[in-house]
Structures are given as structure tokens and as C-alpha cells.
Amino acid sequence: MERAFIVNTLNINTALSAPTQAVPLLLTVSYVHPLFSALVGGTFLGMGVLSLARHNASVGGIGVVTLWLQRRTGINA
């Protein structure tokens, strides 16, 4: 992976860590139906990962491996 990918990934992870830590302090949710949370949460997570991949970044983990395999083999992720 090239330097731009690494820099983008580090910037994204740094930018996401502060708001993620602040959410429990600002928002209290007493109940969410499991089906709703699965559908909406999965949709938002999928859209976010796709958006990052298209802008040459990742939040780490399997996303990095997937993008590396895509670039190495040419198989579209």
C-alpha cells in the first residue's frame, strides 16, 4: 500500500476516535429494536467502509486486507 493510503488511514482513525468516545457522554438510548439496529447499523457501516475504500483509506483490519487483495489480484472488492 502506498504512503497516501497510510496517511489517509491514520487521519481517518484519529478523526473517528474522539467523536466515538464522546457519543456515550452526549447521547443515551434506552432501547433499540434488534432488527432495526441490525438493518440500519449494517447499512451505515457498509456505506462508510465503501466510502472510505473509494477515497483510498480504511479503518483498518479486514478492510486493509481486502483493498490489498483487490489491488494485487484485480478482483473488485
KADA-V228981 format. One record per residue. N is the residue number from 1. RES is the residue in one small letter. PHI is phi as a letter, one per 30 degrees, with the letter a starting at -180 (* if undefined). Layout:
BEGIN
n:N res:RES phi:PHI
n:N res:RES phi:PHI
END
This chain:
BEGIN
n:1 res:m phi:*
n:2 res:e phi:d
n:3 res:r phi:d
n:4 res:a phi:d
n:5 res:f phi:d
n:6 res:i phi:d
n:7 res:v phi:d
n:8 res:n phi:d
n:9 res:t phi:d
n:10 res:l phi:d
n:11 res:n phi:d
n:12 res:i phi:d
n:13 res:n phi:d
n:14 res:t phi:d
n:15 res:a phi:d
n:16 res:l phi:d
n:17 res:s phi:d
n:18 res:a phi:d
n:19 res:p phi:d
n:20 res:t phi:d
n:21 res:q phi:d
n:22 res:a phi:d
n:23 res:v phi:e
n:24 res:p phi:d
n:25 res:l phi:d
n:26 res:l phi:c
n:27 res:l phi:b
n:28 res:t phi:b
n:29 res:v phi:c
n:30 res:s phi:d
n:31 res:y phi:a
n:32 res:v phi:b
n:33 res:h phi:d
n:34 res:p phi:e
n:35 res:l phi:d
n:36 res:f phi:d
n:37 res:s phi:d
n:38 res:a phi:d
n:39 res:l phi:d
n:40 res:v phi:d
n:41 res:g phi:d
n:42 res:g phi:d
n:43 res:t phi:d
n:44 res:f phi:d
n:45 res:l phi:d
n:46 res:g phi:d
n:47 res:m phi:d
n:48 res:g phi:d
n:49 res:v phi:d
n:50 res:l phi:d
n:51 res:s phi:d
n:52 res:l phi:d
n:53 res:a phi:d
n:54 res:r phi:d
n:55 res:h phi:c
n:56 res:n phi:i
n:57 res:a phi:a
n:58 res:s phi:a
n:59 res:v phi:c
n:60 res:g phi:j
n:61 res:g phi:i
n:62 res:i phi:d
n:63 res:g phi:d
n:64 res:v phi:d
n:65 res:v phi:d
n:66 res:t phi:d
n:67 res:l phi:d
n:68 res:w phi:d
n:69 res:l phi:d
n:70 res:q phi:d
n:71 res:r phi:d
n:72 res:r phi:d
n:73 res:t phi:c
n:74 res:g phi:i
n:75 res:i phi:d
n:76 res:n phi:d
n:77 res:a phi:d
END
